[in-house]
Amino acid sequence: MTVRAVESWTLQPLTGYVHEAGARLVLLMTPAGQVLAQFGFTRAVDVMAAAALGAAIMASTTELARQLGQPPFAALNHQGQRHGIFLPKQVLAADFERELNESLSTLFGR
């Protein structure tokens, strides 16, 4: 299986989750859809499309919760006949995305 990570610290939690959940495909991403790590994706599955759709699902359900006067949903589950998608709550620090972007900008000289 293919395993890729932008940040090396994501590899251990990612492989642990894959092992425990028995997942075939996993994306670790920011709420904005930036992929931090991935497992099991091949050319047959468009990673960027999956990340964009996941970000859109999170954004729309967050707004739905706001409209209902509720806190954001803790997790989202979409279950089909053969496959399911599980989107757990955000577990990263509030400023993680900003710090990651700054690190990447420094790394690539932008």
C-alpha positions in Angstrom: 0.0 0.0 0.0 1.0 3.6 -0.6 1.8 5.7 2.4 2.8 9.3 2.0 3.2 12.2 4.5 4.0 15.9 4.4 5.1 15.8 8.1 6.9 12.7 9.4 5.2 12.9 12.8 1.9 11.9 11.1 3.1 8.5 10.0 2.9 6.7 13.3 -0.6 7.8 14.2 -1.7 7.2 10.6 -0.4 3.6 10.5 -1.8 3.0 14.0 -5.3 4.1 12.9 -5.1 2.0 9.7 -4.1 -1.1 11.6 -6.8 -0.6 14.3 -9.6 0.4 11.9 -8.8 -2.0 9.1 -9.2 1.0 6.7 -8.3 0.6 3.1 -7.9 4.4 2.3 -7.1 7.1 4.8 -6.5 10.9 4.4 -5.2 13.0 7.2 -6.1 16.6 6.3 -6.7 20.0 7.6 -10.3 21.4 7.7 -9.4 23.4 4.6 -8.6 20.2 2.6 -4.8 20.3 2.7 -3.5 16.7 2.8 -1.0 16.0 5.6 -0.7 12.2 5.1 -2.4 9.5 3.1 -2.6 5.7 3.1 -3.7 3.3 0.4 -4.5 5.8 -2.4 -3.5 4.9 -5.9 -3.9 6.6 -9.2 -7.4 5.1 -9.4 -8.6 7.4 -6.6 -8.2 11.2 -6.9 -6.7 12.3 -3.5 -7.3 16.0 -4.2 -10.9 15.5 -5.1 -11.4 13.4 -2.0 -9.8 16.0 0.2 -11.9 18.8 -1.4 -15.1 16.9 -0.9 -14.1 16.0 2.7 -13.4 19.7 3.5 -16.8 20.7 1.9 -18.6 18.1 4.0 -17.0 19.4 7.2 -17.8 23.0 6.3 -21.4 22.3 5.4 -22.1 20.3 8.5 -20.4 22.8 10.7 -22.7 25.5 9.2 -25.7 23.2 9.6 -24.9 22.8 13.3 -24.5 26.5 13.6 -27.9 27.0 12.0 -29.4 24.6 14.6 -27.7 26.4 17.4 -25.5 23.4 18.2 -21.8 23.0 18.6 -20.1 21.3 15.6 -20.8 17.6 15.2 -18.2 15.4 16.8 -18.0 13.0 13.9 -19.7 12.3 10.6 -20.4 8.9 9.1 -21.5 8.1 5.6 -22.3 4.4 5.1 -22.9 2.7 1.8 -23.6 -0.9 1.0 -19.9 -1.9 0.6 -17.9 1.1 1.8 -18.2 3.8 4.4 -16.6 7.2 5.2 -15.9 8.3 8.7 -14.9 11.9 9.3 -13.7 12.4 13.0 -13.8 15.7 14.8 -10.9 18.1 14.5 -8.1 17.1 16.8 -5.4 19.5 15.8 -4.4 22.7 17.6 -6.3 25.8 16.4 -3.2 27.4 14.9 -1.8 24.2 13.5 -2.8 25.1 9.9 -1.2 28.5 10.1 2.0 27.0 11.6 2.1 24.3 8.9 1.7 26.9 6.2 4.5 29.0 7.6 6.8 25.9 7.9 6.1 24.9 4.3 6.6 28.5 3.1 10.0 28.6 4.8 10.9 25.2 3.5 10.1 26.1 -0.1 11.3 29.7 0.1 8.0 31.4 -0.4 
